Amino acid sequence: MTVNENIFRPFLKELKEYVPGKSINDVAREHGLMPSDIIKLGSNENVLGPSPLAMESIKSLADRSNLYPSMHQKELRQKIAKFIGLGYSSENIMVGAGMDGVLDTLARILIEPGNEVVIPIPTFTYYELACRYYGAEVLYVMRDANYEIDFNALIESINPATKMVFICSPNNPTGNTLNQEHLKEFLTHIHHDFICFVDEAYYDFSTEGSVVDLVQDFPNLIVGRTFSKVYGLAGLRVGYAVADPAIVRQYYMAATPFAVNRLAEKAAEAALDDNLFIMKSIMMVQKGRTYLKEKILFPTYPSQANFILMNTAPLKGSFVAGELLKKGIILRDCQSFPYLGDTFIRITVGTPEQNQRLAEEINEMYSGALKR
Ligand SMILES: *Cc1c(COP(=O)(O)O)cnc(C)c1O
């Protein structure tokens, strides 16, 4: 006996599942490799590991795991506000179980059936999922040939049913950033009530700045950040967003109590102080992405993030990723990103040694492709 499938909400049948990068253990098992020989460059994690200060903090607090965490992450929010500066306070900060968790709670307080959300694609796919659970219709706007946002098309797509617009900058998986002047014009121009969510998961690696200061001028702007990337805490699940205090108050009315666990909260607080680790990670990524861009023979795109996008045409991305997987290199085939086509792979920037091994293997495939 199994449960009758009709018990589930019918619309779930239409949802595309979120496709994560592959794990080291899966690849080791599937290809008979030693986990230690595998390099994982498929999920944009910090290849230097977690922030050491965060790990110390977790160890010292593990024996208090019997206690509930704080309800509204007051201390972490104060610390984040101070880190951002610009006159923000904890009232401007909402924390969740990863930025994904923040997105879930925002969708919970904003989206009703019949609302529209607008997403310039190709981009991160979770925005769409988070909103569709609550009945939103998703409208895509195509980015241009260089994956810049077409703001004219974006403006045209906005109407009174629009509830949210999602802009990722630096954009996953293309690596380019948003033009800040265009964003300002866009926010000034539109007078419908909607929320513009700018996802800055990768802003630490960018040399082109943040739009977080604009939250003060535009109360319908929310800027999302995460501890999963440069801080190396993807497994702990902490993310946050900066917003108008009225949004933050609603957020905490609706958020799942204790969604952020005690160790994750304290680890995130410690990670904010880990300047040495952060600097080291950022410098490694900035050098590494330049190296990969110069070295790899397939065309790649300029990136402000800790990954680069590569076009493997005429080879299929799934083929190239599959061949590299056999050699113990995990990359992200981008087929599941709508509008990108099937010849793209996203590569997380690794350590210098990993980058060298990776570039050699990729270039061997490139040369092989030309011979055929
Ligand atoms: C990784 C990532 C996130 C956040 O992930 P969490 O681990 O849920 O904090 C958000 N947006 C983009 C574009 C990402 O790549």
The ligand as an ORCA input file, in Angstrom:
! r2SCAN-3c Opt
* xyz 0 1
  C      23.933     30.009     -3.239
  C      22.925     30.993     -3.630
  C      21.979     31.496     -2.745
  C      21.829     31.201     -1.328
  O      21.927     30.069     -0.849
  P      21.650     29.705      0.673
  O      22.630     28.610      0.858
  O      20.228     29.291      0.735
  O      21.927     30.910      1.509
  C      21.100     32.456     -3.171
  N      21.143     32.912     -4.412
  C      22.034     32.468     -5.288
  C      22.050     33.040     -6.636
  C      22.940     31.480     -4.938
  O      23.780     31.030     -5.854
*
